[in-house]
Amino acid sequence: MSRAELCRTLAAIGATPGAATAHHAEVLGLQRSPTTAEHTELFSFQLYPYASVHLGPEGKLGGVARDRIAGFLRALQVVPPPEPDHLIVLLDAYAQLLDLDDGGAGSRARHARTVLLHEHLASWLPRFTHRVAELAPEPYRRWAGVLDDLIDAETALLGVAPTLPAHLREAPDLHGLVDEGRDAFVDGVLAPVRSGLVLARADLARAARDLDLGLRIGERAYTLTALLEQDADATLRWLADEARRQSRPLDRRGSEDPTVRFWQQRLDATAGLLASLPPTHEVPAAG
């Protein structure tokens, strides 16, 4: 299978399961096809396959990160779809650039492929795939592993990013939000590019179990706010420990890659910040 075909097959598995999913699963060596329920649980309720969620300072769909990706596609003379930052769109775009590059289209195709890899894929996907491997059922764990291997192989071929991707270079951190009100702080913790943390609903449920606190079901911000209201000290300590835990797998990727260093440093800074807050610290409520 060519790398372009592999990209398209990975994109197909990331889409809502359909008639061709079993074939794509077999091609990737998955034990079975993912179900529609598994797809919905993973990508709609746990981990969001949108670059803007992981790279935007808001930690939500849209915003500056989506605009930057749409601008990249326009530069390629491609009309951006409504969700240009969705993983499926990015993989399909990468497959097209692989076809052009492998077909001898010249340096422009290689440059565009390199930019797409460094700026809009490798800038967030390794963090995403690692969490998928931790939280998802088996079909998606294997899928995440193949996707991670592809990004590693492409990075080895094209080289690591010589400078920090713009998404990360311009990203604010969590420090300035501690005294800006509880809502702003919670939003910052849940924005991966600010805190370094990729937190799913399942992680917050784990926090509630670990801390013996009540779990209030809802959007992640609602659930995290409820944990802070019940026991701010314990919840902040748990978040600091989780930042340290999520930082450990980055060690194997090496410190030569500025993108890897960014995520390590952001997680370490978040862990240090949360651990340094004095006992009985209350994150101020909004207003």
C-alpha positions as CSV (number, residue, x, y, z in Angstrom):
1,M,0.0,0.0,0.0
2,S,1.3,3.4,-0.9
3,R,1.5,6.1,1.8
4,A,-1.2,8.1,0.0
5,E,-3.5,5.0,0.1
6,L,-2.6,4.5,3.8
7,C,-3.6,8.1,4.5
8,R,-7.0,7.6,2.8
9,T,-7.6,4.4,4.6
10,L,-6.9,6.0,7.9
11,A,-9.2,8.8,7.0
12,A,-11.9,6.3,6.1
13,I,-11.7,4.6,9.5
14,G,-11.9,8.0,11.2
15,A,-15.2,8.6,9.4
16,T,-18.6,7.3,10.5
17,P,-18.6,3.6,9.9
18,G,-20.3,2.5,6.7
19,A,-20.5,-0.2,4.1
20,A,-16.7,0.0,3.3
21,T,-15.5,0.1,6.8
22,A,-14.9,-3.6,7.1
23,H,-12.7,-3.6,4.1
24,H,-10.7,-0.6,5.4
25,A,-10.4,-2.3,8.8
26,E,-9.0,-5.4,7.2
27,V,-6.5,-3.5,5.2
28,L,-5.2,-1.8,8.3
29,G,-5.0,-5.1,10.2
30,L,-7.7,-4.2,12.8
31,Q,-9.2,-7.1,14.7
32,R,-12.7,-5.9,13.8
33,S,-14.5,-2.9,12.4
34,P,-15.4,-0.1,14.8
35,T,-19.1,0.3,15.5
36,T,-21.1,3.5,15.0
37,A,-21.6,3.7,18.8
38,E,-17.8,3.5,19.4
39,H,-17.2,6.1,16.8
40,T,-19.7,8.5,18.4
41,E,-18.5,7.9,21.9
42,L,-14.8,8.5,20.9
43,F,-15.0,11.4,18.5
44,S,-18.2,13.2,19.7
45,F,-17.9,12.7,23.5
46,Q,-14.3,12.0,24.4
47,L,-11.6,13.2,22.0
48,Y,-12.3,15.7,19.3
49,P,-10.5,15.0,15.9
50,Y,-10.2,18.7,15.1
51,A,-6.9,20.6,15.0
52,S,-8.6,23.8,16.2
53,V,-9.6,22.1,19.5
54,H,-6.0,21.1,20.1
55,L,-4.2,24.1,18.7
56,G,-6.5,27.0,19.3
57,P,-6.1,29.1,22.5
58,E,-9.9,28.8,23.0
59,G,-9.7,25.0,23.0
60,K,-12.9,24.9,21.0
61,L,-14.0,24.4,17.4
62,G,-13.1,27.2,15.0
63,G,-11.1,30.3,15.8
64,V,-7.7,31.3,14.7
65,A,-6.4,27.7,14.3
66,R,-9.2,26.8,11.9
67,D,-8.7,30.1,10.0
68,R,-5.0,29.3,9.6
69,I,-5.6,25.9,8.2
70,A,-8.3,27.3,5.8
71,G,-5.7,29.8,4.6
72,F,-3.2,27.0,3.9
73,L,-5.8,25.2,1.8
74,R,-6.6,28.4,-0.1
75,A,-2.9,28.8,-0.8
76,L,-3.1,25.4,-2.5
77,Q,-6.0,26.7,-4.6
78,V,-8.4,24.4,-2.7
79,V,-11.8,25.8,-1.5
80,P,-11.8,24.9,2.2
81,P,-14.7,22.8,3.4
82,P,-16.9,23.9,6.3
83,E,-14.6,22.0,8.7
84,P,-11.1,22.3,7.2
85,D,-9.4,21.3,10.4
86,H,-11.1,17.9,10.7
87,L,-8.6,15.1,10.8
88,I,-10.3,13.4,7.8
89,V,-9.9,16.6,5.7
90,L,-6.2,16.9,6.7
91,L,-5.4,13.3,5.9
92,D,-7.1,13.5,2.5
93,A,-5.2,16.7,1.8
94,Y,-1.9,15.0,2.8
95,A,-2.7,12.0,0.5
96,Q,-3.2,14.4,-2.4
97,L,0.1,16.1,-1.8
98,L,1.8,12.7,-1.5
99,D,0.4,11.7,-4.9
100,L,1.7,15.0,-6.4
101,D,5.1,14.7,-4.7
102,D,5.6,11.0,-5.5
103,G,4.4,11.8,-9.1
104,G,7.3,14.2,-9.6
105,A,5.2,17.4,-9.3
106,G,8.2,19.4,-8.2
107,S,9.4,21.3,-5.2
108,R,6.1,23.1,-4.6
109,A,4.3,19.8,-3.8
110,R,7.2,18.7,-1.4
111,H,7.1,22.1,0.3
112,A,3.3,22.0,0.8
113,R,3.5,18.5,2.1
114,T,6.2,19.5,4.6
115,V,4.2,22.5,5.8
116,L,1.1,20.4,6.2
117,L,3.0,17.8,8.2
118,H,4.8,20.2,10.5
119,E,2.2,22.9,11.0
120,H,-1.1,21.2,10.9
121,L,-0.6,17.4,11.6
122,A,2.6,16.7,13.7
123,S,1.8,19.8,15.8
124,W,-1.1,18.0,17.6
125,L,-1.6,14.4,16.2
126,P,0.9,12.6,18.4
127,R,-0.8,13.9,21.5
128,F,-4.2,13.0,20.1
129,T,-3.2,9.5,19.0
130,H,-1.6,8.7,22.4
131,R,-4.9,9.6,24.2
132,V,-6.9,7.5,21.7
133,A,-4.6,4.6,22.4
134,E,-5.3,5.0,26.2
135,L,-9.1,5.6,26.0
136,A,-10.5,3.9,22.9
137,P,-11.7,0.4,22.2
138,E,-9.3,-1.9,20.3
139,P,-10.2,-1.0,16.7
140,Y,-9.3,2.6,17.3
141,R,-6.3,1.8,19.4
142,R,-4.8,0.0,16.5
143,W,-5.9,2.8,14.2
144,A,-4.2,5.3,16.4
145,G,-1.0,3.3,16.4
146,V,-0.9,3.1,12.6
147,L,-1.5,6.8,12.3
148,D,1.2,7.6,14.8
149,D,3.6,5.4,12.9
150,L,2.8,7.3,9.7
151,I,3.5,10.7,11.3
152,D,6.8,9.4,12.7
153,A,7.8,7.9,9.3
154,E,6.9,11.2,7.5
155,T,8.8,13.2,10.1
156,A,11.8,10.9,9.7
157,L,11.7,11.4,5.9
158,L,11.0,15.1,5.8
159,G,12.9,16.1,9.0
160,V,11.6,17.7,12.2
161,A,10.2,21.2,12.0
162,P,13.1,23.6,12.0
163,T,11.1,26.1,14.1
164,L,8.1,25.9,16.3
165,P,4.8,25.7,14.3
166,A,2.9,29.0,14.3
167,H,0.0,27.5,16.2
168,L,2.3,26.7,19.1
169,R,4.6,29.7,18.8
170,E,1.7,32.1,19.4
171,A,-0.1,30.1,22.0
172,P,-0.7,31.7,25.4
173,D,-0.2,29.5,28.5
174,L,-2.3,28.9,31.6
175,H,-0.5,31.2,34.1
176,G,-2.4,34.4,33.3
177,L,-5.8,32.7,33.9
178,V,-5.4,31.7,37.5
179,D,-6.8,35.0,38.8
180,E,-9.1,35.7,35.9
181,G,-12.1,33.8,37.3
182,R,-13.0,30.1,37.5
183,D,-14.7,30.0,34.1
184,A,-11.6,31.3,32.3
185,F,-9.3,29.0,34.3
186,V,-11.4,25.9,33.6
187,D,-11.5,26.8,29.9
188,G,-7.7,27.3,29.9
189,V,-7.1,23.9,31.6
190,L,-9.3,22.3,28.9
191,A,-7.5,24.0,26.0
192,P,-4.6,21.7,25.2
193,V,-2.4,24.3,23.7
194,R,-2.6,26.4,26.9
195,S,-2.2,23.7,29.5
196,G,-0.7,20.9,27.5
197,L,-3.4,18.6,28.9
198,V,-5.7,16.6,26.6
199,L,-8.6,15.9,28.9
200,A,-11.6,13.7,27.9
201,R,-14.8,13.2,29.8
202,A,-13.4,9.8,30.9
203,D,-10.5,11.5,32.5
204,L,-12.7,13.7,34.6
205,A,-14.8,10.7,35.6
206,R,-11.5,9.1,36.7
207,A,-10.6,12.2,38.7
208,A,-14.0,12.0,40.5
209,R,-13.3,8.3,41.3
210,D,-9.8,8.9,42.4
211,L,-10.8,11.8,44.7
212,D,-14.1,10.3,45.9
213,L,-16.0,13.3,44.6
214,G,-19.4,13.5,43.0
215,L,-19.4,13.3,39.2
216,R,-21.8,15.8,37.5
217,I,-22.5,14.7,34.0
218,G,-22.3,17.4,31.3
219,E,-19.9,19.3,29.2
220,R,-16.3,19.0,30.4
221,A,-16.2,22.5,31.7
222,Y,-19.3,21.9,33.8
223,T,-17.9,18.6,35.2
224,L,-14.5,20.2,36.0
225,T,-16.1,23.2,37.7
226,A,-18.1,20.9,39.9
227,L,-15.0,19.0,41.0
228,L,-13.3,22.3,41.8
229,E,-16.3,23.5,43.8
230,Q,-16.3,20.3,45.9
231,D,-12.6,20.2,46.6
232,A,-10.3,22.7,44.9
233,D,-7.1,21.6,46.5
234,A,-7.5,17.9,45.7
235,T,-8.7,18.6,42.1
236,L,-5.7,20.9,41.4
237,R,-3.3,18.3,42.8
238,W,-4.9,15.7,40.6
239,L,-4.6,17.9,37.5
240,A,-0.9,18.5,38.3
241,D,-0.3,14.8,38.6
242,E,-2.2,14.2,35.3
243,A,0.0,16.8,33.6
244,R,3.1,14.9,34.8
245,R,1.6,11.6,33.7
246,Q,0.8,12.9,30.2
247,S,4.3,14.4,29.8
248,R,6.1,11.0,30.3
249,P,5.3,9.5,26.9
250,L,6.9,12.5,25.2
251,D,10.3,11.5,26.4
252,R,10.6,8.8,23.8
253,R,10.2,11.2,21.0
254,G,13.4,13.1,21.8
255,S,14.3,16.7,22.6
256,E,15.5,17.5,19.1
257,D,12.0,18.2,17.9
258,P,10.8,21.7,19.0
259,T,7.2,20.6,18.8
260,V,7.9,17.8,21.3
261,R,9.7,20.2,23.5
262,F,6.8,22.6,23.4
263,W,4.3,20.0,24.7
264,Q,6.7,18.8,27.4
265,Q,7.5,22.3,28.6
266,R,3.8,23.2,28.6
267,L,2.8,20.2,30.6
268,D,5.7,20.7,33.0
269,A,4.8,24.3,33.5
270,T,1.2,23.5,34.1
271,A,2.1,20.8,36.7
272,G,4.5,23.3,38.4
273,L,1.9,26.0,38.4
274,L,-0.9,23.9,39.9
275,A,1.4,22.3,42.4
276,S,2.7,25.7,43.6
277,L,-0.8,27.1,44.4
278,P,-1.0,27.4,48.2
279,P,-3.2,25.1,50.2
280,T,-6.9,26.0,50.3
281,H,-6.4,28.0,47.1
282,E,-9.7,28.8,45.5
283,V,-9.8,29.5,41.9
284,P,-12.0,32.7,41.9
285,A,-15.5,32.4,40.5
286,A,-16.3,34.5,37.5
287,G,-17.5,38.0,38.3
